[in-house]
Amino acid sequence: MARHDNMKHMKFTLIILTILLIVASGCDDTSLLPDPHTGSTGLAVSFHQNSPPDEVDAGRSFKIIVDASNEGASGTTGAKVSLINIVDDEIVVEGSKSKTISLYGRSFFVSAGQKGSLVWTARAAKLDADTPSKIGASVEYTYQTNATTAVCIDPMRDTDTAVESNDRKSCEMPQQMSLGDQGGPVAVQDLELDIDQESEEVIFTLTISNVGGGEIIGGASGTAINQVKASEVTLGGVRISCDSNLVWLDNGQGTLRCYGRYTSKTAYTTSLFIKLDYAYRQLIESKEVTIRKYRAG
């Protein structure tokens, strides 16, 4: 009986080990997904193929379909997609010209962001002559950029010039770093690093840029037009102070200075994290729709 129980126990153990191996293998696969914090696009919107049509008969109804895709690393809730540049005497849209959509973004576990479509029904007016008309669209949404980078902090960078001392340092602190983009239409592109030995602080000057080709609008976390909010800045996981939590972008670019105390008298590597919140507007180029003149009967 004891031998029979031992066999059952061994079989059960093998089953558990097999399940654990499968789960571990699955976890390894997720690590192969690309870093979501790349690219300069948030929500991408476009007209669906053949919608609106190039031509429509006067008095006839037709569909306007806008496709939306979240190509960034942040989710968005209640993004507003609106039909614009429509002459109401030429094209009448049923109901509201604005609709909302919520889409999750890319992550280390999801390689592609969510997609969706919005549909309107419209009717061409009864016109007596062929008439070129236009239909455009815009999307407004709140979004977030999360920038993380490893930084070398050397309290003696500007005062220690001995070659033999530099050779012993674990890392070299640069004057400036380029961070690229972070999976959103606003990015922390450049970073300047300075040391204040008197206050024992490292000073970061962040260059924040609009890289998405759209407009920064007000409304996200108290922001105004052309403003983004630095809602969180940490050094080594500890919040640090900045001159302001609102950054105004002039001609698509602005700077923010932040201050963090260093934790070692010798060079060391730690992490810098910046979270930006903002509201953004993207336009779809208007499409021309020809309304063919009304023919009675």
Secondary structure as the mmCIF struct_conf table of DSSP 4:
data_model
#
loop_
_struct_conf.conf_type_id
_struct_conf.id
_struct_conf.beg_label_comp_id
_struct_conf.beg_label_asym_id
_struct_conf.beg_label_seq_id
_struct_conf.end_label_comp_id
_struct_conf.end_label_asym_id
_struct_conf.end_label_seq_id
HELX_RH_AL_P HELX_RH_AL_P1 ALA A 2 THR A 30
TURN_TY1_P TURN_TY1_P1 SER A 31 LEU A 32
BEND BEND1 LEU A 33 LEU A 33
HELX_LH_PP_P HELX_LH_PP_P1 PRO A 34 ASP A 35
BEND BEND2 PRO A 36 HIS A 37
BEND BEND3 GLY A 39 SER A 40
BEND BEND4 GLY A 42 GLY A 42
STRN STRN1 LEU A 43 PHE A 47
HELX_LH_PP_P HELX_LH_PP_P2 HIS A 48 HIS A 48
TURN_TY1_P TURN_TY1_P2 GLN A 49 ASN A 50
BEND BEND5 PRO A 52 PRO A 52
BEND BEND6 ASP A 54 ASP A 54
STRN STRN2 GLU A 55 ASP A 57
TURN_TY1_P TURN_TY1_P3 ALA A 58 GLY A 59
STRN STRN3 SER A 61 ASN A 70
BEND BEND7 GLY A 72 SER A 74
STRN STRN4 THR A 76 ILE A 84
BEND BEND8 ASN A 85 ASN A 85
TURN_TY1_P TURN_TY1_P4 ASP A 88 GLU A 90
STRN STRN5 ILE A 91 VAL A 93
BEND BEND9 GLU A 94 GLY A 95
BEND BEND10 LYS A 97 LYS A 97
STRN STRN6 SER A 98 LEU A 103
BEND BEND11 PHE A 108 PHE A 109
BEND BEND12 SER A 111 ALA A 112
STRN STRN7 LYS A 115 ALA A 124
BEND BEND13 ASP A 128 ALA A 129
STRN STRN8 THR A 131 ILE A 153
TURN_TY1_P TURN_TY1_P5 PRO A 155 THR A 159
HELX_RH_AL_P HELX_RH_AL_P2 VAL A 163 ASN A 166
TURN_TY1_P TURN_TY1_P6 ASP A 167 ARG A 168
BEND BEND14 SER A 170 CYS A 171
BEND BEND15 GLN A 175 GLN A 175
STRN STRN9 GLN A 176 SER A 178
BEND BEND16 GLY A 183 PRO A 185
STRN STRN10 VAL A 186 ASP A 196
TURN_TY1_P TURN_TY1_P7 GLN A 197 GLU A 200
STRN STRN11 GLU A 201 ASN A 210
BEND BEND17 GLY A 212 GLY A 214
STRN STRN12 GLU A 215 ILE A 217
BEND BEND18 GLY A 218 GLY A 218
BEND BEND19 ALA A 220 ALA A 220
TURN_TY1_P TURN_TY1_P8 SER A 221 GLY A 222
TURN_TY1_P TURN_TY1_P9 ILE A 225 ASN A 226
STRN STRN13 GLN A 227 LEU A 235
TURN_TY1_P TURN_TY1_P10 GLY A 236 GLY A 237
STRN STRN14 VAL A 238 ARG A 239
STRN STRN15 SER A 241 CYS A 242
BEND BEND20 ASP A 243 ASP A 243
BEND BEND21 ASN A 245 ASN A 245
STRN STRN16 LEU A 246 TRP A 248
STRN STRN17 ASP A 250 ASP A 250
TURN_TY1_P TURN_TY1_P11 ASN A 251 GLY A 252
STRN STRN18 GLN A 253 ARG A 261
BEND BEND22 THR A 263 THR A 263
BEND BEND23 LYS A 265 THR A 266
STRN STRN19 TYR A 268 ARG A 292
HELX_LH_PP_P HELX_LH_PP_P3 LYS A 293 TYR A 294
#
